[in-house]
């Protein structure tokens, strides 16, 4: 029988011992799950020992990892399952998980997955240009288009591409400003 999880736990051990996101509460949750669901992995006496609050959490984590490695492959697998269940962000940042994720061959991935994060091909200058146009239109509206020549006419022309209700409101507003 291969020792996949046992070897992974040996590699991830240093990371898990130093990980600050695994605080006392989360370590206790993992210990309780291993004790309640798999009492053959972690007996009541062992769980009480690992939940002793007089011992610093980093020491208890280290002792728990050493104990689970001594128990064998099944204990290591259930530890990873409990870690995934209770502390998903730590589970996905384990060195072995990161290496597995990075080792995936990009040629085997579907093309839709590759381009999932690409929103458009336009660069930052396009965004700045669009933003500038929007800010300019807002400034023209704010400072009153009646003071500018043809401002209300531009407002009436803008109504051409809109739905009926919006067009009626904009045309009414343009006519109103012309009458003043």
OpenMM code with the backbone's topology and positions (N, CA, C; nanometers):
from openmm import Vec3, app, unit

residues = "UNK UNK UNK UNK UNK UNK UNK UNK UNK UNK UNK UNK UNK UNK UNK UNK UNK UNK UNK UNK UNK UNK UNK UNK UNK UNK UNK UNK UNK UNK UNK UNK UNK UNK UNK UNK UNK UNK UNK UNK UNK UNK UNK UNK UNK UNK UNK UNK UNK UNK UNK UNK UNK UNK UNK UNK UNK UNK UNK UNK UNK UNK UNK UNK UNK UNK UNK UNK UNK UNK UNK UNK UNK UNK UNK UNK UNK UNK UNK UNK UNK UNK UNK UNK UNK UNK UNK UNK UNK UNK UNK UNK UNK UNK UNK UNK UNK UNK UNK UNK UNK UNK UNK UNK UNK UNK UNK UNK UNK UNK UNK UNK UNK UNK UNK UNK UNK UNK UNK UNK UNK UNK UNK UNK UNK UNK UNK UNK UNK UNK UNK UNK UNK UNK UNK UNK UNK UNK UNK UNK UNK UNK UNK UNK UNK UNK UNK UNK UNK UNK UNK UNK UNK UNK UNK UNK UNK UNK UNK UNK UNK UNK UNK UNK UNK UNK UNK UNK UNK UNK UNK UNK UNK UNK UNK UNK UNK UNK UNK UNK".split()
positions = [
    Vec3(0.0842, -0.1180, 0.0000),
    Vec3(0.0000, 0.0000, 0.0000),
    Vec3(0.0891, 0.1248, 0.0000),
    Vec3(0.0597, 0.2173, -0.0913),
    Vec3(0.1371, 0.3406, -0.0996),
    Vec3(0.1086, 0.4299, 0.0198),
    Vec3(0.2078, 0.5068, 0.0567),
    Vec3(0.1951, 0.5979, 0.1702),
    Vec3(0.1837, 0.7408, 0.1180),
    Vec3(0.0788, 0.7713, 0.0450),
    Vec3(0.0630, 0.9021, -0.0182),
    Vec3(0.0406, 1.0109, 0.0869),
    Vec3(-0.0612, 0.9952, 0.1697),
    Vec3(-0.0948, 1.0979, 0.2684),
    Vec3(0.0115, 1.1061, 0.3783),
    Vec3(0.0701, 0.9929, 0.4123),
    Vec3(0.1767, 0.9919, 0.5123),
    Vec3(0.2949, 1.0752, 0.4634),
    Vec3(0.3333, 1.0567, 0.3373),
    Vec3(0.4442, 1.1344, 0.2801),
    Vec3(0.4071, 1.2826, 0.2673),
    Vec3(0.2834, 1.3088, 0.2305),
    Vec3(0.2396, 1.4484, 0.2206),
    Vec3(0.2450, 1.5166, 0.3566),
    Vec3(0.2017, 1.4461, 0.4588),
    Vec3(0.2037, 1.5046, 0.5930),
    Vec3(0.3473, 1.5287, 0.6397),
    Vec3(0.4380, 1.4419, 0.5991),
    Vec3(0.5793, 1.4636, 0.6329),
    Vec3(0.6303, 1.5912, 0.5653),
    Vec3(0.5892, 1.6140, 0.4396),
    Vec3(0.6320, 1.7347, 0.3683),
    Vec3(0.5632, 1.8596, 0.4221),
    Vec3(0.4344, 1.8488, 0.4535),
    Vec3(0.3572, 1.9635, 0.4994),
    Vec3(0.3761, 1.9926, 0.6480),
    Vec3(0.4439, 1.9052, 0.7195),
    Vec3(0.4567, 1.9181, 0.8647),
    Vec3(0.5148, 2.0508, 0.9098),
    Vec3(0.6232, 2.0929, 0.8478),
    Vec3(0.6870, 2.2197, 0.8886),
    Vec3(0.5918, 2.3373, 0.8659),
    Vec3(0.5203, 2.3348, 0.7530),
    Vec3(0.4250, 2.4419, 0.7241),
    Vec3(0.3122, 2.4434, 0.8267),
    Vec3(0.2585, 2.3245, 0.8583),
    Vec3(0.1467, 2.3162, 0.9526),
    Vec3(0.1891, 2.3540, 1.0947),
    Vec3(0.3109, 2.3241, 1.1310),
    Vec3(0.3586, 2.3608, 1.2650),
    Vec3(0.3740, 2.5122, 1.2788),
    Vec3(0.4078, 2.5786, 1.1704),
    Vec3(0.4312, 2.7230, 1.1746),
    Vec3(0.3071, 2.8049, 1.1373),
    Vec3(0.2032, 2.7417, 1.0871),
    Vec3(0.0855, 2.8140, 1.0367),
    Vec3(0.0084, 2.8794, 1.1512),
    Vec3(-0.0049, 3.0111, 1.1454),
    Vec3(-0.0735, 3.0869, 1.2503),
    Vec3(-0.2254, 3.0828, 1.2354),
    Vec3(-0.2746, 3.0497, 1.1162),
    Vec3(-0.4198, 3.0426, 1.0977),
    Vec3(-0.4798, 2.9233, 1.1701),
    Vec3(-0.3971, 2.8256, 1.2053),
    Vec3(-0.4443, 2.7110, 1.2829),
    Vec3(-0.4373, 2.7475, 1.4309),
    Vec3(-0.5359, 2.8206, 1.4757),
    Vec3(-0.5367, 2.8631, 1.6151),
    Vec3(-0.5937, 2.7524, 1.7036),
    Vec3(-0.6055, 2.7812, 1.8316),
    Vec3(-0.6492, 2.6820, 1.9294),
    Vec3(-0.7862, 2.6252, 1.8953),
    Vec3(-0.8774, 2.7103, 1.8567),
    Vec3(-1.0139, 2.6657, 1.8267),
    Vec3(-1.0169, 2.5689, 1.7084),
    Vec3(-0.9435, 2.6006, 1.6041),
    Vec3(-0.9433, 2.5141, 1.4860),
    Vec3(-0.8725, 2.3816, 1.5122),
    Vec3(-0.7647, 2.3854, 1.5881),
    Vec3(-0.6964, 2.2610, 1.6239),
    Vec3(-0.7891, 2.1741, 1.7070),
    Vec3(-0.8637, 2.2339, 1.7991),
    Vec3(-0.9595, 2.1580, 1.8796),
    Vec3(-1.0688, 2.0969, 1.7933),
    Vec3(-1.1166, 2.1697, 1.6932),
    Vec3(-1.2195, 2.1147, 1.6035),
    Vec3(-1.1671, 1.9924, 1.5294),
    Vec3(-1.0440, 2.0013, 1.4817),
    Vec3(-0.9848, 1.8883, 1.4094),
    Vec3(-0.9672, 1.7689, 1.5032),
    Vec3(-0.9185, 1.7948, 1.6236),
    Vec3(-0.8989, 1.6873, 1.7212),
    Vec3(-1.0328, 1.6223, 1.7557),
    Vec3(-1.1356, 1.7040, 1.7786),
    Vec3(-1.2667, 1.6484, 1.8129),
    Vec3(-1.3256, 1.5667, 1.6987),
    Vec3(-1.3072, 1.6117, 1.5757),
    Vec3(-1.3595, 1.5342, 1.4637),
    Vec3(-1.2873, 1.3998, 1.4544),
    Vec3(-1.1564, 1.4019, 1.4666),
    Vec3(-1.0822, 1.2758, 1.4602),
    Vec3(-1.1199, 1.1837, 1.5751),
    Vec3(-1.1478, 1.2407, 1.6910),
    Vec3(-1.1837, 1.1598, 1.8070),
    Vec3(-1.3253, 1.1044, 1.7967),
    Vec3(-1.4183, 1.1840, 1.7536),
    Vec3(-1.5586, 1.1406, 1.7497),
    Vec3(-1.5881, 1.0488, 1.6319),
    Vec3(-1.5364, 1.0834, 1.5153),
    Vec3(-1.5693, 1.0057, 1.3964),
    Vec3(-1.4765, 0.8859, 1.3809),
    Vec3(-1.3509, 0.9013, 1.4190),
    Vec3(-1.2532, 0.7933, 1.4051),
    Vec3(-1.1823, 0.7689, 1.5379),
    Vec3(-1.2518, 0.7087, 1.6342),
    Vec3(-1.1870, 0.6868, 1.7649),
    Vec3(-1.0695, 0.5897, 1.7573),
    Vec3(-1.0599, 0.5109, 1.6511),
    Vec3(-0.9438, 0.4233, 1.6370),
    Vec3(-0.8182, 0.5036, 1.6010),
    Vec3(-0.8363, 0.6241, 1.5467),
    Vec3(-0.7225, 0.7096, 1.5136),
    Vec3(-0.6810, 0.7921, 1.6346),
    Vec3(-0.7812, 0.8472, 1.7043),
    Vec3(-0.7526, 0.9336, 1.8189),
    Vec3(-0.8476, 0.8944, 1.9324),
    Vec3(-0.7946, 0.8262, 2.0322),
    Vec3(-0.8765, 0.7832, 2.1452),
    Vec3(-0.9115, 0.9024, 2.2331),
    Vec3(-1.0018, 0.8793, 2.3291),
    Vec3(-1.0413, 0.9863, 2.4207),
    Vec3(-0.9217, 1.0381, 2.5017),
    Vec3(-0.8377, 0.9469, 2.5468),
    Vec3(-0.7216, 0.9859, 2.6268),
    Vec3(-0.6251, 1.0707, 2.5424),
    Vec3(-0.6025, 1.0301, 2.4181),
    Vec3(-0.5123, 1.1055, 2.3309),
    Vec3(-0.5718, 1.2425, 2.2963),
    Vec3(-0.7038, 1.2460, 2.2714),
    Vec3(-0.7698, 1.3725, 2.2399),
    Vec3(-0.7603, 1.4691, 2.3569),
    Vec3(-0.7770, 1.4189, 2.4776),
    Vec3(-0.7648, 1.5030, 2.5969),
    Vec3(-0.6229, 1.5571, 2.6091),
    Vec3(-0.5253, 1.4745, 2.5774),
    Vec3(-0.3851, 1.5177, 2.5831),
    Vec3(-0.3586, 1.6302, 2.4819),
    Vec3(-0.4114, 1.6160, 2.3599),
    Vec3(-0.3862, 1.7161, 2.2557),
    Vec3(-0.4708, 1.8426, 2.2726),
    Vec3(-0.5752, 1.8355, 2.3559),
    Vec3(-0.6590, 1.9524, 2.3802),
    Vec3(-0.6203, 2.0253, 2.5088),
    Vec3(-0.5129, 1.9872, 2.5721),
    Vec3(-0.4671, 2.0487, 2.6964),
    Vec3(-0.4271, 2.1939, 2.6696),
    Vec3(-0.4990, 2.2878, 2.7278),
    Vec3(-0.4743, 2.4301, 2.7045),
    Vec3(-0.3507, 2.4826, 2.7769),
    Vec3(-0.2929, 2.4026, 2.8670),
    Vec3(-0.1703, 2.4446, 2.9351),
    Vec3(-0.0499, 2.4368, 2.8414),
    Vec3(-0.0628, 2.3578, 2.7366),
    Vec3(0.0450, 2.3430, 2.6387),
    Vec3(0.0174, 2.4395, 2.5241),
    Vec3(0.1179, 2.5138, 2.4770),
    Vec3(0.0964, 2.6068, 2.3649),
    Vec3(0.0440, 2.5341, 2.2401),
    Vec3(-0.0344, 2.6053, 2.1628),
    Vec3(-0.0985, 2.5464, 2.0461),
    Vec3(0.0026, 2.4939, 1.9453),
    Vec3(0.1114, 2.5662, 1.9249),
    Vec3(0.2102, 2.5215, 1.8262),
    Vec3(0.2733, 2.3884, 1.8686),
    Vec3(0.2922, 2.3672, 1.9977),
    Vec3(0.3472, 2.2409, 2.0477),
    Vec3(0.2452, 2.1293, 2.0302),
    Vec3(0.1200, 2.1581, 2.0618),
    Vec3(0.0148, 2.0568, 2.0464),
    Vec3(-0.0017, 2.0169, 1.9002),
    Vec3(0.0078, 2.1159, 1.8086),
    Vec3(-0.0009, 2.0844, 1.6651),
    Vec3(0.1107, 1.9894, 1.6242),
    Vec3(0.2314, 2.0198, 1.6687),
    Vec3(0.3461, 1.9352, 1.6348),
    Vec3(0.3315, 1.7946, 1.6884),
    Vec3(0.2873, 1.7834, 1.8138),
    Vec3(0.2675, 1.6506, 1.8733),
    Vec3(0.1574, 1.5743, 1.8015),
    Vec3(0.0505, 1.6434, 1.7637),
    Vec3(-0.0594, 1.5787, 1.6907),
    Vec3(-0.0108, 1.5257, 1.5560),
    Vec3(0.0661, 1.6058, 1.4835),
    Vec3(0.1165, 1.5625, 1.3532),
    Vec3(0.2089, 1.4424, 1.3671),
    Vec3(0.2959, 1.4449, 1.4672),
    Vec3(0.3856, 1.3310, 1.4906),
    Vec3(0.3054, 1.2060, 1.5253),
    Vec3(0.2040, 1.2222, 1.6089),
    Vec3(0.1189, 1.1095, 1.6485),
    Vec3(0.0449, 1.0506, 1.5278),
    Vec3(-0.0088, 1.1385, 1.4427),
    Vec3(-0.0831, 1.0906, 1.3255),
    Vec3(0.0094, 1.0197, 1.2268),
    Vec3(0.1306, 1.0674, 1.2112),
    Vec3(0.2249, 0.9994, 1.1229),
    Vec3(0.2596, 0.8613, 1.1771),
    Vec3(0.2670, 0.8501, 1.3077),
    Vec3(0.2962, 0.7196, 1.3681),
    Vec3(0.1783, 0.6232, 1.3516),
    Vec3(0.0560, 0.6768, 1.3454),
    Vec3(-0.0634, 0.5923, 1.3303),
    Vec3(-0.0765, 0.5335, 1.1899),
    Vec3(-0.0203, 0.6020, 1.0888),
    Vec3(-0.0226, 0.5443, 0.9546),
    Vec3(-0.1013, 0.6253, 0.8534),
    Vec3(-0.1190, 0.5621, 0.7383),
    Vec3(-0.1788, 0.6265, 0.6213),
    Vec3(-0.3237, 0.6705, 0.6455),
    Vec3(-0.4036, 0.5854, 0.7063),
    Vec3(-0.5456, 0.6171, 0.7295),
    Vec3(-0.5612, 0.7396, 0.8201),
    Vec3(-0.4794, 0.7484, 0.9229),
    Vec3(-0.4855, 0.8629, 1.0142),
    Vec3(-0.4470, 0.9916, 0.9417),
    Vec3(-0.3463, 0.9851, 0.8573),
    Vec3(-0.3039, 1.1034, 0.7819),
    Vec3(-0.4129, 1.1470, 0.6842),
    Vec3(-0.4767, 1.0510, 0.6189),
    Vec3(-0.5842, 1.0848, 0.5252),
    Vec3(-0.7001, 1.1519, 0.5970),
    Vec3(-0.7376, 1.1015, 0.7125),
    Vec3(-0.8490, 1.1610, 0.7870),
    Vec3(-0.8112, 1.2988, 0.8424),
    Vec3(-0.6839, 1.3190, 0.8750),
    Vec3(-0.6400, 1.4516, 0.9167),
    Vec3(-0.6583, 1.5505, 0.8017),
    Vec3(-0.6167, 1.5125, 0.6820),
    Vec3(-0.6331, 1.6012, 0.5666),
    Vec3(-0.7806, 1.6279, 0.5387),
    Vec3(-0.8636, 1.5273, 0.5565),
    Vec3(-1.0077, 1.5465, 0.5362),
    Vec3(-1.0636, 1.6456, 0.6380),
    Vec3(-1.0238, 1.6335, 0.7636),
    Vec3(-1.0693, 1.7261, 0.8681),
    Vec3(-1.0150, 1.8675, 0.8428),
    Vec3(-0.8904, 1.8750, 0.7979),
    Vec3(-0.8316, 2.0052, 0.7670),
    Vec3(-0.9065, 2.0723, 0.6522),
    Vec3(-0.9405, 1.9950, 0.5518),
    Vec3(-1.0157, 2.0483, 0.4379),
    Vec3(-1.1546, 2.0939, 0.4803),
    Vec3(-1.2149, 2.0210, 0.5709),
    Vec3(-1.3499, 2.0534, 0.6167),
    Vec3(-1.3530, 2.1790, 0.7037),
    Vec3(-1.2580, 2.1923, 0.7936),
    Vec3(-1.2637, 2.3008, 0.8911),
    Vec3(-1.1806, 2.4238, 0.8542),
    Vec3(-1.0700, 2.4057, 0.7831),
    Vec3(-0.9808, 2.5176, 0.7523),
    Vec3(-0.9422, 2.5086, 0.6048),
    Vec3(-1.0365, 2.5387, 0.5201),
    Vec3(-1.0172, 2.5209, 0.3766),
    Vec3(-0.9047, 2.6084, 0.3207),
    Vec3(-0.8918, 2.7313, 0.3679),
    Vec3(-0.7871, 2.8192, 0.3149),
    Vec3(-0.6476, 2.7680, 0.3487),
    Vec3(-0.6295, 2.7087, 0.4654),
    Vec3(-0.5003, 2.6491, 0.5005),
    Vec3(-0.4771, 2.5241, 0.4160),
    Vec3(-0.5823, 2.4448, 0.3970),
    Vec3(-0.5702, 2.3221, 0.3178),
    Vec3(-0.5225, 2.3522, 0.1767),
    Vec3(-0.5785, 2.4554, 0.1147),
    Vec3(-0.5410, 2.4876, -0.0224),
    Vec3(-0.4067, 2.5611, -0.0316),
    Vec3(-0.3520, 2.6055, 0.0807),
    Vec3(-0.2221, 2.6705, 0.0763),
    Vec3(-0.1094, 2.5784, 0.1245),
    Vec3(-0.1392, 2.4508, 0.1448),
    Vec3(-0.0349, 2.3550, 0.1815),
    Vec3(0.0656, 2.3423, 0.0676),
    Vec3(0.1936, 2.3257, 0.1004),
    Vec3(0.2954, 2.3132, -0.0056),
    Vec3(0.2671, 2.2001, -0.1044),
    Vec3(0.2198, 2.0860, -0.0558),
    Vec3(0.1917, 1.9750, -0.1482),
    Vec3(0.0724, 2.0063, -0.2372),
    Vec3(-0.0275, 2.0765, -0.1854),
    Vec3(-0.1428, 2.1147, -0.2673),
    Vec3(-0.1019, 2.2172, -0.3728),
    Vec3(-0.0183, 2.3117, -0.3357),
    Vec3(0.0278, 2.4128, -0.4318),
    Vec3(0.1102, 2.3479, -0.5418),
    Vec3(0.1937, 2.2523, -0.5059),
    Vec3(0.2745, 2.1837, -0.6059),
    Vec3(0.1866, 2.1024, -0.7005),
    Vec3(0.0835, 2.0373, -0.6464),
    Vec3(-0.0085, 1.9615, -0.7315),
    Vec3(-0.0829, 2.0540, -0.8266),
    Vec3(-0.1252, 2.1685, -0.7763),
    Vec3(-0.1996, 2.2630, -0.8591),
    Vec3(-0.1109, 2.3204, -0.9687),
    Vec3(0.0158, 2.3487, -0.9358),
    Vec3(0.1071, 2.4065, -1.0339),
    Vec3(0.1579, 2.3044, -1.1344),
    Vec3(0.1532, 2.1759, -1.0986),
    Vec3(0.2059, 2.0738, -1.1879),
    Vec3(0.1049, 2.0287, -1.2922),
    Vec3(-0.0171, 2.0793, -1.2868),
    Vec3(-0.1175, 2.0416, -1.3852),
    Vec3(-0.0724, 2.0913, -1.5217),
    Vec3(-0.0790, 2.0055, -1.6221),
    Vec3(-0.0356, 2.0400, -1.7566),
    Vec3(-0.1352, 2.1376, -1.8190),
    Vec3(-0.0923, 2.2593, -1.8548),
    Vec3(-0.1859, 2.3573, -1.9102),
    Vec3(-0.2401, 2.3169, -2.0467),
    Vec3(-0.1734, 2.2240, -2.1159),
    Vec3(-0.2223, 2.1810, -2.2472),
    Vec3(-0.3458, 2.0916, -2.2362),
    Vec3(-0.3651, 2.0290, -2.1193),
    Vec3(-0.4800, 1.9411, -2.1033),
    Vec3(-0.6035, 2.0151, -2.0557),
    Vec3(-0.5880, 2.1414, -2.0134),
    Vec3(-0.7021, 2.2177, -1.9657),
    Vec3(-0.7866, 2.2656, -2.0827),
    Vec3(-0.9173, 2.2717, -2.0677),
    Vec3(-1.0008, 2.3254, -2.1751),
    Vec3(-0.9722, 2.4737, -2.1966),
    Vec3(-0.9914, 2.5211, -2.3174),
    Vec3(-0.9583, 2.6595, -2.3498),
    Vec3(-1.0468, 2.7585, -2.2739),
    Vec3(-1.1700, 2.7207, -2.2430),
    Vec3(-1.2588, 2.8098, -2.1681),
    Vec3(-1.2032, 2.8332, -2.0277),
    Vec3(-1.1384, 2.7308, -1.9708),
    Vec3(-1.0817, 2.7462, -1.8376),
    Vec3(-0.9595, 2.8377, -1.8422),
    Vec3(-0.8809, 2.8286, -1.9478),
    Vec3(-0.7611, 2.9103, -1.9592),
    Vec3(-0.7951, 3.0587, -1.9635),
    Vec3(-0.8998, 3.0942, -2.0355),
    Vec3(-0.9340, 3.2340, -2.0558),
    Vec3(-1.0435, 3.2818, -1.9618),
    Vec3(-1.0600, 3.2156, -1.8523),
    Vec3(-1.1673, 3.2487, -1.7601),
    Vec3(-1.1512, 3.3876, -1.7011),
    Vec3(-1.0276, 3.4316, -1.6782),
    Vec3(-1.0050, 3.5589, -1.6117),
    Vec3(-0.9876, 3.6752, -1.7088),
    Vec3(-0.9885, 3.6485, -1.8392),
    Vec3(-0.9702, 3.7548, -1.9364),
    Vec3(-1.1054, 3.8208, -1.9614),
    Vec3(-1.1174, 3.9487, -1.9262),
    Vec3(-1.2446, 4.0186, -1.9459),
    Vec3(-1.2535, 4.0781, -2.0854),
    Vec3(-1.1481, 4.1431, -2.1305),
    Vec3(-1.1431, 4.1957, -2.2652),
    Vec3(-0.9977, 4.2150, -2.3038),
    Vec3(-0.9758, 4.2463, -2.4310),
    Vec3(-0.8396, 4.2630, -2.4793),
    Vec3(-0.7926, 4.4077, -2.4706),
    Vec3(-0.8779, 4.4968, -2.4263),
    Vec3(-0.8404, 4.6378, -2.4189),
    Vec3(-0.7496, 4.6626, -2.2996),
    Vec3(-0.6585, 4.7537, -2.3184),
    Vec3(-0.5620, 4.7835, -2.2134),
    Vec3(-0.6125, 4.8897, -2.1179),
    Vec3(-0.5245, 4.9358, -2.0302),
    Vec3(-0.5631, 5.0358, -1.9309),
    Vec3(-0.5957, 5.1718, -1.9927),
    Vec3(-0.5375, 5.2034, -2.1073),
    Vec3(-0.5686, 5.3322, -2.1698),
    Vec3(-0.7137, 5.3383, -2.2173),
    Vec3(-0.7665, 5.2252, -2.2620),
    Vec3(-0.9067, 5.2206, -2.3024),
    Vec3(-0.9969, 5.2505, -2.1823),
    Vec3(-0.9634, 5.1883, -2.0682),
    Vec3(-1.0417, 5.2123, -1.9473),
    Vec3(-1.0344, 5.3591, -1.9063),
    Vec3(-0.9147, 5.4164, -1.9102),
    Vec3(-0.8982, 5.5570, -1.8715),
    Vec3(-0.9747, 5.6481, -1.9668),
    Vec3(-0.9728, 5.6148, -2.0964),
    Vec3(-1.0484, 5.6941, -2.1942),
    Vec3(-1.1978, 5.6898, -2.1675),
    Vec3(-1.2514, 5.5709, -2.1427),
    Vec3(-1.3952, 5.5580, -2.1134),
    Vec3(-1.4317, 5.6302, -1.9842),
    Vec3(-1.3462, 5.6176, -1.8855),
    Vec3(-1.3718, 5.6836, -1.7591),
    Vec3(-1.3696, 5.8353, -1.7767),
    Vec3(-1.2775, 5.8851, -1.8576),
    Vec3(-1.2685, 6.0294, -1.8817),
    Vec3(-1.3926, 6.0818, -1.9518),
    Vec3(-1.4446, 6.0063, -2.0479),
    Vec3(-1.5669, 6.0463, -2.1168),
    Vec3(-1.6826, 6.0529, -2.0174),
    Vec3(-1.6926, 5.9534, -1.9308),
    Vec3(-1.8008, 5.9517, -1.8317),
    Vec3(-1.7886, 6.0691, -1.7353),
    Vec3(-1.6670, 6.0995, -1.6917),
    Vec3(-1.6469, 6.2124, -1.6002),
    Vec3(-1.6793, 6.3431, -1.6713),
    Vec3(-1.6388, 6.3551, -1.7969),
    Vec3(-1.6701, 6.4761, -1.8734),
    Vec3(-1.8193, 6.4971, -1.8883),
    Vec3(-1.8916, 6.3903, -1.9179),
    Vec3(-2.0378, 6.4019, -1.9313),
    Vec3(-2.1010, 6.4402, -1.7978),
    Vec3(-2.0487, 6.3852, -1.6904),
    Vec3(-2.1025, 6.4184, -1.5583),
    Vec3(-2.0765, 6.5654, -1.5249),
    Vec3(-1.9593, 6.6161, -1.5588),
    Vec3(-1.9284, 6.7566, -1.5328),
    Vec3(-2.0173, 6.8492, -1.6162),
    Vec3(-2.0390, 6.8131, -1.7423),
    Vec3(-2.1270, 6.8936, -1.8277),
    Vec3(-2.2680, 6.8963, -1.7693),
    Vec3(-2.3157, 6.7844, -1.7260),
    Vec3(-2.4498, 6.7787, -1.6688),
    Vec3(-2.4568, 6.8587, -1.5392),
    Vec3(-2.3539, 6.8445, -1.4543),
    Vec3(-2.3538, 6.9097, -1.3242),
    Vec3(-2.3494, 7.0618, -1.3376),
    Vec3(-2.2657, 7.1136, -1.4231),
    Vec3(-2.2532, 7.2585, -1.4358),
    Vec3(-2.3585, 7.3196, -1.5267),
    Vec3(-2.4503, 7.2396, -1.5723),
    Vec3(-2.5657, 7.2894, -1.6475),
    Vec3(-2.5377, 7.3025, -1.7951),
    Vec3(-2.6053, 7.2219, -1.8725),
    Vec3(-2.5832, 7.2251, -2.0160),
    Vec3(-2.6487, 7.3461, -2.0809),
    Vec3(-2.7357, 7.4197, -2.0102),
    Vec3(-2.7984, 7.5375, -2.0674),
    Vec3(-2.6948, 7.6487, -2.0886),
    Vec3(-2.5907, 7.6517, -2.0049),
    Vec3(-2.4874, 7.7536, -2.0191),
    Vec3(-2.4004, 7.7266, -2.1415),
    Vec3(-2.3900, 7.5998, -2.1789),
    Vec3(-2.3091, 7.5631, -2.2943),
    Vec3(-2.3945, 7.5718, -2.4197),
    Vec3(-2.3345, 7.6040, -2.5293),
    Vec3(-2.4121, 7.6148, -2.6530),
    Vec3(-2.4455, 7.4762, -2.7035),
    Vec3(-2.5701, 7.4530, -2.7309),
    Vec3(-2.6134, 7.3248, -2.7861),
    Vec3(-2.6193, 7.2128, -2.6847),
    Vec3(-2.6124, 7.2431, -2.5587),
    Vec3(-2.6142, 7.1380, -2.4583),
    Vec3(-2.7453, 7.0642, -2.4556),
    Vec3(-2.8557, 7.1361, -2.4647),
    Vec3(-2.9852, 7.0695, -2.4608),
    Vec3(-3.0096, 6.9935, -2.5902),
    Vec3(-2.9532, 7.0412, -2.6992),
    Vec3(-2.9659, 6.9667, -2.8249),
    Vec3(-2.8926, 6.8341, -2.8164),
    Vec3(-2.7763, 6.8355, -2.7508),
    Vec3(-2.7015, 6.7109, -2.7330),
    Vec3(-2.7792, 6.6158, -2.6438),
    Vec3(-2.8483, 6.6713, -2.5461),
    Vec3(-2.9298, 6.5879, -2.4591),
    Vec3(-3.0445, 6.5261, -2.5364),
    Vec3(-3.1050, 6.6026, -2.6254),
    Vec3(-3.2129, 6.5485, -2.7090),
    Vec3(-3.1623, 6.4432, -2.8054),
    Vec3(-3.0396, 6.4604, -2.8582),
    Vec3(-2.9818, 6.3616, -2.9486),
    Vec3(-2.9459, 6.2335, -2.8735),
    Vec3(-2.9095, 6.2469, -2.7477),
    Vec3(-2.8752, 6.1289, -2.6687),
    Vec3(-2.9969, 6.0411, -2.6462),
    Vec3(-3.1157, 6.0999, -2.6576),
    Vec3(-3.2386, 6.0253, -2.6337),
    Vec3(-3.2717, 5.9304, -2.7473),
    Vec3(-3.2089, 5.9434, -2.8616),
    Vec3(-3.2431, 5.8610, -2.9766),
    Vec3(-3.2220, 5.7120, -2.9531),
    Vec3(-3.1203, 5.6754, -2.8800),
    Vec3(-3.0903, 5.5341, -2.8608),
    Vec3(-3.1548, 5.4720, -2.7388),
    Vec3(-3.2454, 5.5436, -2.6719),
    Vec3(-3.3028, 5.4929, -2.5478),
    Vec3(-3.4434, 5.4393, -2.5683),
    Vec3(-3.4954, 5.3742, -2.4674),
    Vec3(-3.6326, 5.3230, -2.4702),
    Vec3(-3.7322, 5.4392, -2.4667),
    Vec3(-3.8579, 5.4086, -2.4896),
    Vec3(-3.9591, 5.5117, -2.5069),
    Vec3(-3.9737, 5.6032, -2.3859),
    Vec3(-3.9827, 5.5458, -2.2658),
    Vec3(-4.0029, 5.6267, -2.1454),
    Vec3(-3.8823, 5.7182, -2.1191),
    Vec3(-3.7623, 5.6639, -2.1309),
    Vec3(-3.6425, 5.7453, -2.1090),
    Vec3(-3.6309, 5.8534, -2.2157),
    Vec3(-3.6675, 5.8211, -2.3402),
    Vec3(-3.6617, 5.9180, -2.4489),
    Vec3(-3.7577, 6.0335, -2.4222),
    Vec3(-3.8788, 6.0018, -2.3738),
    Vec3(-3.9766, 6.1062, -2.3461),
    Vec3(-3.9272, 6.2013, -2.2370),
    Vec3(-3.8635, 6.1464, -2.1339),
    Vec3(-3.8140, 6.2289, -2.0248),
    Vec3(-3.7016, 6.3197, -2.0738),
    Vec3(-3.6071, 6.2657, -2.1501),
    Vec3(-3.4963, 6.3464, -2.1980),
    Vec3(-3.5420, 6.4530, -2.2970),
    Vec3(-3.6344, 6.4195, -2.3872),
    Vec3(-3.6850, 6.5174, -2.4829),
    Vec3(-3.7623, 6.6262, -2.4097),
    Vec3(-3.8418, 6.5889, -2.3095),
    Vec3(-3.9152, 6.6870, -2.2301),
    Vec3(-3.8174, 6.7812, -2.1597),
    Vec3(-3.7097, 6.7255, -2.1016),
    Vec3(-3.6126, 6.8077, -2.0329),
    Vec3(-3.5416, 6.9006, -2.1309),
    Vec3(-3.5112, 6.8528, -2.2519),
    Vec3(-3.4448, 6.9368, -2.3530),
    Vec3(-3.5373, 7.0496, -2.3960),
    Vec3(-3.6665, 7.0203, -2.4188),
    Vec3(-3.7630, 7.1242, -2.4589),
    Vec3(-3.7825, 7.2255, -2.3468),
    Vec3(-3.7854, 7.1796, -2.2244),
    Vec3(-3.8027, 7.2662, -2.1082),
    Vec3(-3.6899, 7.3679, -2.0985),
    Vec3(-3.5659, 7.3217, -2.1205),
    Vec3(-3.4527, 7.4116, -2.1097),
    Vec3(-3.4465, 7.5094, -2.2279),
    Vec3(-3.5015, 7.4714, -2.3441),
    Vec3(-3.5064, 7.5617, -2.4584),
    Vec3(-3.6063, 7.6749, -2.4379),
    Vec3(-3.7154, 7.6476, -2.3663),
    Vec3(-3.8202, 7.7478, -2.3430),
    Vec3(-3.7765, 7.8540, -2.2431),
    Vec3(-3.6791, 7.8237, -2.1595),
    Vec3(-3.6367, 7.9200, -2.0570),
    Vec3(-3.5586, 8.0316, -2.1128),
] * unit.nanometer
topology = app.Topology()
chain = topology.addChain("A")
for resn in residues:
    res = topology.addResidue(resn, chain)
    for name in ("N", "CA", "C"):
        topology.addAtom(name, app.Element.getBySymbol(name[0]), res)
